[in-house]
């Protein structure tokens, strides 16, 4: 099933930290069904819902790249909807506020390692 009308020869784009930060601010300013950091893009036609997640670890902003231009997603979406989701908002906020790379490296998570389930 093809959701996006994307050419098979699409080029890979590179985004600056500032551009990724702007995408982060855009998504975290959004809420969907009461959940902050979720932005829904809807085609207006029935179809599946696809979720794109980013920043499970606050110091890994590259996952924001597909979220840089939600208007482009909207233009190409043929059916269904796409949810853009930022997972670890506080760690990412601290990452973007950090002034040096050493501090940024430490901001993988704030309280919990998001790769591990907590002990029962």
HELIX and SHEET records of a PDB file:
HELIX    1   1 UNK A   17  UNK A   28  1                                  12    
HELIX    2   2 UNK A   61  UNK A   67  5                                   7    
HELIX    3   3 UNK A   70  UNK A   76  1                                   7    
HELIX    4   4 UNK A   89  UNK A   97  1                                   9    
HELIX    5   5 UNK A  101  UNK A  105  1                                   5    
SHEET    1   A 2 UNK A  31  UNK A  32  0                                        
SHEET    2   A 2 UNK A  35  UNK A  36 -1                                        
SHEET    1   B 3 UNK A  38  UNK A  42  0                                        
SHEET    2   B 3 UNK A  81  UNK A  86 -1                                        
SHEET    3   B 3 UNK A  49  UNK A  54  1                                        
END                                                                             
